[in-house]
Amino acid sequence: MARATLPSVVDTQPFNKKKVAVASRQWMLLDLKGESIVLEIDKYSIMHRVGIHARDLRILDPLLSYPSTILGRERAIVLNLEHIKAVITAEEVFLRDPTNENVIPIVEELCRRLPMKRDIHNNNEPNGIESLKLRIPSKSRLSQDIEEEPPFEFRALEVVLEGICSYLDARTTELESAAYPALDELTSKISSRNLDRVRKLKSRMTRLTARVQKVRDELGQLLDDDDDMADLFLTRKLAGSSSPVAGSLPAHWAVGSPTIGSRISRASRASLGTYTADNDVEQLEMLLEAYFMQIDGTLNKLIALREYIDDTEDYINIQLDNHRNQLIQEL
């Protein structure tokens, strides 16, 4: 795995002429070919490269606690789901904390599934004409690629959602395998040891349920809003940026600015009307709905486990009441 260091942005103060270096963070960059490289890059460089605001990047800070989030920006998708904190563009994926043991399987899967099938077939061509066409796609070519295969950002998003949903489902299965026998043992023998064991399992279930609920809610909110889903279609917006509206903008309107980029996006949408087309949204809707159903199934397992715990507690309380009544009668 390659490693590179990009120069940090330096802020020069005009009064004391001091230079303050911005701390660099470790990111993993994965490209269209599925190749990865570890970068030491500061937040201002990453903000400029992907066109997002500081508040968007703050969501990905592992030291801060933010709920599960999937945000569509002009040139990027900001994604914070469990241990996966990433920025996805139409051509690249930036991952925080790539050495995390839970992130490594996601990285391996991204490397395997990010390259388009046609790119893999064309790797053996003797000349680089076709690869040049792929690197500098025309608007019609982009539209054709979208119809033939899901765009890059959708493939990356699918890998992340699949990884997160499978991870949470695995944690739920582990909890079930430990909780149900413990509850059955408690009903057969009420003891301090069994009660403490069930108490700890109930705490685990409560925390896991909250995590699963956050992911489910975020996917549900996206599915309820067509505009939010359309904002995630970065490849379509990239194709729309070659419209006459975008080409007629003044030269000082830099697309690299998130604010100006959003103005271009709104102008392109009003001119072309393709960005929020039904077929654009439907493709993403099917993807999100599949994983919404999976995470909803995981949540239902946890709800069933909670109900079983509640029933067990009711049974234990009835048993204790009976014992107390017997003692009272004996007295």
C-alpha positions in Angstrom: 0.0 0.0 0.0 1.5 3.3 -1.0 1.8 6.3 1.3 2.0 9.9 0.4 2.2 13.2 2.3 0.5 16.3 0.9 1.8 19.7 2.1 -0.2 21.2 5.0 -1.9 24.5 4.5 -0.1 27.2 6.4 -1.9 30.3 7.8 0.3 33.4 7.8 -0.6 36.0 10.3 0.1 39.5 9.0 0.8 41.1 12.4 3.3 38.8 14.0 4.3 37.0 10.8 4.0 33.6 12.5 3.2 30.5 10.6 0.8 28.0 12.2 0.8 24.6 10.6 -2.5 22.8 10.5 -2.4 19.2 11.8 -2.5 16.5 9.2 -4.8 13.5 9.4 -4.5 10.1 8.0 -6.9 9.3 5.1 -7.0 6.5 2.6 -7.8 7.4 -1.0 -9.3 4.9 -3.3 -9.8 5.7 -7.0 -11.8 4.6 -10.0 -9.4 1.6 -10.5 -9.8 0.4 -7.0 -6.2 1.4 -6.1 -5.5 2.7 -2.6 -3.0 5.1 -1.1 -2.6 6.4 2.4 -2.4 10.2 2.6 -1.3 12.5 5.4 -3.5 15.5 4.6 -4.8 18.5 6.6 -8.4 19.4 6.7 -8.2 22.5 4.5 -6.6 20.5 1.7 -9.3 17.8 1.9 -12.0 20.5 2.0 -10.6 22.2 -1.1 -10.2 18.9 -2.9 -13.7 17.5 -2.4 -15.5 20.9 -2.1 -17.1 20.6 1.3 -17.4 22.9 4.3 -15.6 22.6 7.6 -18.9 21.8 9.4 -19.3 18.8 7.0 -15.7 17.6 7.8 -16.4 18.0 11.5 -19.0 15.3 11.3 -16.2 12.8 10.4 -14.1 13.6 13.4 -13.7 10.4 15.4 -13.2 12.4 18.6 -16.6 14.1 18.3 -19.9 12.3 18.7 -22.3 12.8 15.8 -25.3 10.7 14.8 -25.3 8.5 11.7 -25.3 10.9 8.7 -25.4 10.7 4.9 -25.2 14.2 3.3 -25.2 15.0 -0.3 -23.1 18.0 -1.3 -22.4 19.5 -4.8 -19.3 17.4 -5.4 -19.3 14.9 -2.6 -21.2 12.6 -0.3 -20.3 13.0 3.4 -20.9 9.7 5.2 -20.7 8.9 8.9 -22.0 5.5 9.7 -20.7 3.6 12.8 -16.9 3.2 12.3 -17.0 4.2 8.6 -16.3 7.9 8.1 -15.8 8.8 4.5 -16.1 11.3 1.7 -17.2 10.0 -1.6 -16.9 11.9 -4.9 -17.7 10.9 -8.4 -14.1 9.5 -8.8 -12.6 9.0 -5.4 -13.3 7.7 -1.9 -11.6 9.2 1.2 -11.7 7.0 4.3 -10.7 8.1 7.8 -8.9 5.7 10.2 -8.0 3.1 7.5 -6.1 0.9 9.9 -9.1 0.2 12.1 -9.8 -3.5 12.2 -13.5 -2.9 11.3 -12.6 -0.6 8.4 -10.0 -3.0 6.7 -12.7 -5.4 5.3 -14.5 -2.4 3.8 -11.3 -1.2 2.2 -10.7 -4.6 0.7 -14.2 -4.8 -0.7 -14.0 -1.3 -2.1 -10.8 -2.2 -3.9 -12.5 -5.2 -5.4 -15.8 -3.6 -6.4 -15.0 0.0 -7.3 -13.5 -0.7 -10.8 -16.2 -0.8 -13.6 -16.5 -4.1 -15.3 -15.7 -2.5 -18.7 -12.5 -1.0 -17.2 -11.3 -4.5 -16.1 -12.0 -5.9 -19.6 -10.1 -3.0 -21.3 -7.0 -3.3 -19.1 -5.4 -5.6 -21.7 -5.8 -3.3 -24.7 -2.5 -2.4 -26.4 -3.2 1.3 -26.6 -4.4 3.8 -24.1 -7.1 5.4 -26.2 -10.0 3.8 -24.5 -8.6 4.5 -21.0 -8.1 8.1 -22.1 -11.8 8.3 -23.1 -12.8 6.9 -19.7 -10.7 9.4 -17.8 -12.2 12.4 -19.8 -15.8 11.3 -20.3 -18.2 13.3 -22.4 -21.8 14.0 -21.2 -23.2 11.4 -23.5 -20.6 8.9 -22.3 -21.5 9.5 -18.7 -25.1 9.0 -19.4 -24.4 5.7 -21.2 -22.2 4.6 -18.3 -25.0 5.3 -15.8 -27.4 3.2 -17.8 -25.0 0.3 -18.2 -23.7 0.1 -14.6 -24.2 2.0 -11.3 -22.0 5.1 -11.1 -18.9 5.2 -9.0 -20.5 6.9 -6.0 -23.3 4.3 -5.9 -20.9 1.4 -6.0 -18.9 2.9 -3.1 -22.1 3.7 -1.1 -23.4 0.2 -1.6 -20.2 -1.4 -0.3 -20.3 0.9 2.8 -24.0 0.2 3.5 -23.5 -3.5 3.0 -20.6 -3.5 5.4 -22.4 -1.5 8.1 -25.6 -3.5 7.9 -23.8 -6.8 7.9 -21.6 -5.7 10.9 -24.7 -4.6 13.0 -26.5 -7.8 12.0 -23.5 -9.9 13.1 -23.4 -8.0 16.5 -27.1 -8.7 16.9 -26.7 -12.4 16.2 -23.9 -12.6 18.8 -26.1 -10.9 21.3 -29.0 -13.2 20.6 -26.8 -16.3 21.0 -25.7 -15.1 24.4 -29.0 -13.6 25.6 -31.6 -16.3 25.0 -29.7 -19.1 26.9 -29.0 -16.7 29.7 -32.7 -15.7 30.0 -33.8 -19.3 29.9 -31.2 -20.2 32.6 -32.5 -17.3 34.8 -36.1 -18.5 34.6 -35.0 -22.0 35.7 -32.8 -20.7 38.5 -33.0 -17.2 40.0 -29.6 -16.3 41.3 -27.5 -13.1 41.7 -25.1 -14.4 39.1 -27.8 -15.0 36.5 -29.4 -11.7 37.3 -26.2 -9.8 36.8 -25.5 -11.7 33.6 -28.9 -10.7 32.2 -28.4 -7.1 33.4 -25.2 -6.8 31.4 -26.8 -8.3 28.3 -29.7 -5.9 28.6 -27.3 -3.0 28.6 -25.6 -4.3 25.5 -29.0 -4.7 23.8 -30.0 -1.1 24.6 -26.8 0.4 23.2 -26.9 -1.8 20.1 -30.6 -1.0 19.5 -29.8 2.8 19.6 -27.0 2.3 17.0 -29.2 0.3 14.7 -32.1 2.7 15.1 -29.8 5.7 14.1 -28.8 4.0 10.8 -32.3 3.0 10.0 -33.6 6.5 10.7 -31.0 8.0 8.4 -31.9 5.7 5.5 -35.6 6.3 6.1 -35.1 10.0 5.9 -33.3 9.7 2.7 -36.0 7.5 1.2 -38.7 10.0 2.2 -37.0 12.9 0.3 -36.4 12.7 -3.5 -34.3 15.8 -3.5 -32.0 14.4 -0.9 -31.5 11.3 -2.9 -30.9 13.3 -6.1 -28.2 15.2 -4.3 -26.3 11.9 -4.0 -26.2 11.4 -7.8 -22.8 13.0 -8.3 -22.1 11.5 -11.7 -25.3 13.0 -13.1 -24.4 16.4 -11.7 -20.9 16.0 -13.3 -22.6 15.4 -16.6 -24.9 18.4 -16.1 -21.9 20.7 -15.4 -21.1 20.7 -19.1 -24.4 22.4 -19.8 -24.6 25.8 -21.5 -25.6 27.3 -18.1 -22.4 26.2 -16.4 -20.3 27.2 -19.4 -21.7 30.7 -19.4 -20.8 31.5 -15.8 -18.2 34.2 -15.1 -14.6 32.9 -14.8 -14.3 34.0 -11.1 -17.1 31.6 -10.1 -14.9 28.7 -9.1 -16.6 25.3 -8.9 -14.2 24.4 -6.1 -16.1 26.6 -3.7 -19.0 24.7 -2.1 -21.2 27.8 -2.1 -20.6 28.7 -5.7 -20.8 25.1 -6.7 -24.3 24.9 -5.2 -25.3 27.9 -7.4 -24.1 26.2 -10.5 -26.0 23.0 -9.4 -29.3 24.9 -9.0 -28.8 26.7 -12.3 -28.1 23.4 -14.1 -31.1 21.7 -12.5 -33.4 24.6 -13.6 -32.0 24.5 -17.1 -31.8 20.8 -17.8 -34.3 19.2 -15.5 -32.3 15.9 -15.6 -30.8 16.0 -12.2 -34.0 15.2 -10.3 -35.4 12.9 -13.0 -37.4 10.0 -11.8 -35.0 7.4 -13.3 -32.1 9.0 -11.4 -33.9 8.7 -8.0 -35.3 5.2 -8.7 -31.8 3.7 -9.1 -30.7 5.0 -5.7 -34.1 4.3 -4.1 -33.8 0.6 -4.9 -30.3 0.6 -3.4 -31.3 2.3 -0.2 -34.5 0.4 0.2 -32.7 -2.9 0.1 -30.4 -2.0 3.0 -33.2 -0.2 4.8 -35.1 -3.6 4.8 -32.0 -5.3 6.0 -31.3 -2.9 8.9 -35.1 -2.9 9.7 -34.9 -6.7 10.0 -32.0 -6.3 12.4 -33.9 -3.8 14.5 -36.9 -6.3 14.6 -34.6 -8.9 16.0 -33.6 -6.6 18.8 -37.2 -5.6 19.5 -38.1 -9.3 19.8 -35.2 -9.8 22.1 -36.3 -6.8 24.3 -39.8 -8.2 24.4 -38.4 -11.6 25.5 -36.4 -9.8 28.2 -39.5 -7.9 29.4 -41.5 -11.2 29.5 -38.7 -12.8 31.5 -38.6 -9.9 34.0 -42.4 -10.2 34.4 -42.1 -14.0 35.0 -39.3 -13.4 37.6 -41.4 -10.8 39.4 -44.3 -13.2 39.6 -42.1 -15.9 41.0 -40.7 -13.5 43.6 -44.2 -12.4 44.5 -45.2 -16.0 45.0 -42.2 -16.7 47.3 -42.9 -13.6 49.3 -46.6 -14.5 49.7 -45.6 -18.0 50.9 -43.2 -16.5 53.5 -46.0 -14.2 54.7 -48.4 -17.1 55.1 -45.9 -19.1 57.0 -45.4 -16.3 59.5 
